[in-house]
Amino acid sequence: MALTTRFLLGSLNGALGPIRAYASEVISRPEHQALALSLVSLARGIGLIIGPAIGGFLAMPAEKYPDLISKDSLFGRFPYLLPCLSISMLGLVVLVACFWLPETLHRNHGNNGGDDSYEALEASSNIDNTEADLLGDGRSHLASKKSLWKNWPLMSSIIVYCIFSLNDMAYTEIFSLWAVSPRKLGGLSFSTDDVGVVLAISGAGLFTFQTLLYSRAVRLVGPLVISRITAVLTIPVQQSFPFIAMLSGISLSIVLNIASILKNVFSVCIVTGLIVLQNNAVDQHQRAAANGIAMTGMSIFKAFGPAMGGTLFSWAEKRQGASFLPGSQMIFFILN
């Protein structure tokens, strides 16, 4: 049942591709495209961080909040109903809000229709030629759609995007497992509430960076340069987690939260740069299709992320006494 539900959630969630195409279409000035797409990545990144935090706080409420919820109540008998119900209600609110979003592509179609009518009036003396032109435009449009798979700048950015998505999903899986694992196995011995606090702080830090600093950085060096720099900086940040486990007390909390914020900020910067590459590699009418291809590839790669992360974590836990990269050091080394 859990696998079926997870499959349906992924199959029916195709909104991210159109949202990215929509964000690039509503921006009238090209220099603001990176900022608009970064806000989409910000919203998604915060959702990926806050979502597990909500699950951690609301799961098993009868045990965590016995004064508010009794064990004989509905939420006591079904300990994971409350987080699932809360997120479902949030999704319903978002669905209703989508009906108030203004359409973008039909205005362009209207303008094109006016141009086509003007050209048709000019060519009214030769109906056959006009029909031939329309057929030619149709064939050109079909050929343009087919050429998406032959568009190497688009395909190369999608390949990099898929590989990074696999890495990011594996990290998300491994981080939670590593944080709750015992100290003797190189973990932090955190509870689910502790993990939720770290993720919530990361979400707040990510929001602050995207709203206050990212636009300034884009104006200075551009989104692609930021993506390259953050991709390099992600390596030492990820490799620092095994050594963070050696700390304790307030120093552990401070350093762990800083590293988690940096990792999530870098991830959003990388994704934003890749999305800008994808949108710039195609025409406007192809952006939704291009983002759909990217999302399909990303979903396929992400499907292997949790399995790969869990398998890697289990294998690394068995080699605590290895002379070369023992335990969690090997985990984050392979992620890099």
N, C-alpha and C positions, 0 to 999 in steps of 0.2 A: 504494500500500500504506500509506504514512504517513497519507494522508487518510482511508482506510478505518478504520485503527486508531484515529485520533483521533475519528472519528465514533462508533465503537462504544464508546469510553471515555465519551464524553458521553452516549450513549443509554442505557447500562447503569448510569450513576451517578445514581441517583435517591434517594440516602440523605439528602441534606442537608435536604430538606423535612420528612420524618418525624423527623429528629433534632431539629430546632428545635421541632416540636410536642411531642415527647417531653420535651425539656428543660423546657418550660413546664408540662407535666402532672405531673412528678415533684416540683415545688416546691410545698409546702403553703402557704407564705406569699407573698402577691402582691408584697410589697416586695422579695423576693429574685429575682423573675423576671428583672429586668434583669441581675443578676449571673450567673444561670444561662445566659442567652442570650449574655452577653458571653464566657463561657467557650467556648461553641460557636463564636462568631466568632473568639475567640482561637485555638482549635485549627485552624480553617480558615485564618486569617491566617498562623499559623506554618507550616502546611503549604504554603501558596502561596509563602512565603519560603524555607523550608528545602528544598522540592522542587527548585527551580532550583539551589540551592546543592549539593544532592546530585548533580544532573546535571552541574554544572560540575566537581565534584571527581572523579567516577567516570567521566565520559566520556573516551574515548581513553586508557585506563589504561596501555597499553603505551608510549605516548610520555611520559606524566607520571611513571610509576613503572617505569622499565625494569629496576630491580633486583628487582622483585617479579613483574612480568608480562612475558614475552617477546613479541616481535612474531609469533612462530609459534604462540602459544597460541590458544585459542578466543576469549578477550577481545581478543587482538591482531588476529585476523582480523575480528572483529565489534566495532568500537570502542565502540558504544553499547549492547552487550548487558548490561554490568555494571550501569549505572544502571537500566535497564528491569527486569532480573531482581531487583534489590534492592527496588525499589518494589513489584513484583508479590508478592514474599514478604511485605513489610510489609502489603499489602492482604489477603493470605491470613490472616495473624495476626489482623487486625482482624475479618475475617469470622467466624473461629472464636470470638472474644471476644464477638461480638454474640449468640451463643446463650445467654449467661449474663445478658443484660439482662432485668430483670423487666418483665412486661407492665403497662401502666397503665390502658388503656381498659376492659379486661374487668371490672375491679373496679367501675368506674362503671356498667357495664352490669348487673353483678350487683345493685348497689343499686337501679337503676331497675327491674330485674326484680322485686325484692322489693316495691317500691312498687306496681308494676302488679298483682302477685298480690293484695296487700291491697285495692287498689281493685276488683279483679275479684270478690273474695269479698263485698265490700260491695254490689256491683251484681249479685250472682248471681240476684237475683229478676227481673232483666230482661236476658236474654241478648242480645236484639236491640239494646238500647241500648249494651251493652258492645261489641258488634261494631261498631256505628256509631262509638263513641268511638275504637276502635282504627284504623278506617279513616280517621277524621278526623286522628288523630295521624300516620298514614302520609302523608296528603296534606300536612299541615303540615310534616313533615320534608322531603318532596320540595320543597315551595315554599321552605323555608329554604335548601336546597342551591342552588336556582336563583337565589336572591337574592344569592349571592356576587358575581355580575357587576354587580348593581345597588347593591352596598354601596360608596358613594362613599368613605368613609374608608379602606376596604381598597384600593380601586382606585387612589386617589390616592397612597397610600404605596407601592404596587407600582410605579406609574409612576416615582416619584422613585427608587425602588430600582433599577429597570432602567436609568435614565439614569446614575445613579452607577456602576453595574456596568460600563456601557460605558466611562465615563471611567476607571475603575480598571484595566480590562483594557488599554485603550489606553496608559495610563501604564506598566503592567508591561512591555508590548512595547517602548515607546519607551525606557524607562530602560536596558534591557540594550543596545539598539542604540546609544544615545547614549554609554554608558559605554565601549564597545569601539571607537567611531569615533575617527579620528585627531584630534589636537589642532588641526590646521589647519582642521578642519571643525567645531570647537566641542565636540568630545568630550573624553574623558579618556584615550584610548589604553590602556584597561585590558585585561588578559587575562581569560579565563573564570574563572580562579582568583580574580582580584581582585574580580570581580563577585560570585562566590560568597561571599567573605569579607564584603563589604558586606551581602549579603542575610542571611547568618548572624547578623551583629551586629544587624541590624534585628529578626530573630526573637527574639533574646535581650532586646532592649529592649522589644519588644512584650509578651513574656511577663512581664517585670518590672512594666510598667505595669498590665497587666490583673490581676495577682495582688495587687499591693500598693496601687495608687492608684485604680483605677477604681471599686471598691466604695465608697470614701470619697467620691469625687466624685458618685456616684449618690445617696448619702444626703444630700448637701448641696443639689444643684440638680435631680436627676432625669435620666434618660437622654435625654429629648427635648431638654432645654436643652443638654446636652453635645453632642448631635448638631448642633444649630444652631451652636454656638460653633465646633466643630471643622470644620464645613463652610465657615465663613468663613475660619478660619485656614489651611485647605488651600490657598487661593488664593495667598497670599504665599510659602508654602513651596514649592509647585510652580514658581512663577515665579523662585525663587532658584537653581534648578539651572543655568541657563546662566551665571550669574555665579560659581557655585562652580567651574566649569571654568577660571576665570582663576587659581585658586590652584594651589599645588604643594606637594609634600612633606608634612610632618606636618599642616600647616594644612588641606590638601585632605582628608586622611583624616578628621580630626576633624569638620570642617564637613559633609562629605558624609555621614558616618555619622549625625550628629545630624539632618540634614535627612531622610534616609531613614527613620530611626526615627520622627520626627514624622509623616511622610506615612503610614506604615503604622499608627501609633497612631490618627491621625485617621480613617483609613478604617474601622478596626474600630469606633470609637465611632459613626460615622455609620450603619454597617450595623446595629449593635446597636439603636440608637434606632428605626430603620425596622422592624426585626423586632418590637420591642415594640409598635409601632403596629399592625402587621398582626395580631398575636395578640390584642390587646385589641379589635380591631374585629369579631371573630367569636366565636361560642360555641365551647366546647371540642370538640364533635364535628365542627366545621368547620375546626379549625386545620390538620390535615394537608392538607385540600383547598386551603385558602388558601395555605399554604406551597408546595404543589405548583404552584399558579398563579404564585406569585411566582418560583419556581425556573425554570419554563418561560419566563416573560418574561425573566428575567435571562439564561438560557442563549441565547435568541435574540439579545439585545442584545450579549452577550459574544462571540457568533460573529462579529460585525462588528468587535469591538475590535482584534484583531491586524491584520486587513486595513486598517482605518482608520489604526491607529498606524503601520504600515509605509509606507503610501502617504503619510501626512502627513510622516513622517520623510524619505522620499526627496525629496519636493517641497521641504521646508524646506532640505535640504542644498544644493540648487541655487541658493539665493538668499543666499549668504554675504555678498555685497556690497550687499545692499539697504539703503536708508537708513532704512526703518521695520521694526523688529524683525527683524534679520537672523538667518538660520540657526536655531539651537536656541531662540532667544528667541521666535520665532513658534510653534514647536512647543508649548512649555509655555503660551504665551498662549492658543492655541486650546483646549488641554486645560482651562484655567480657564473 
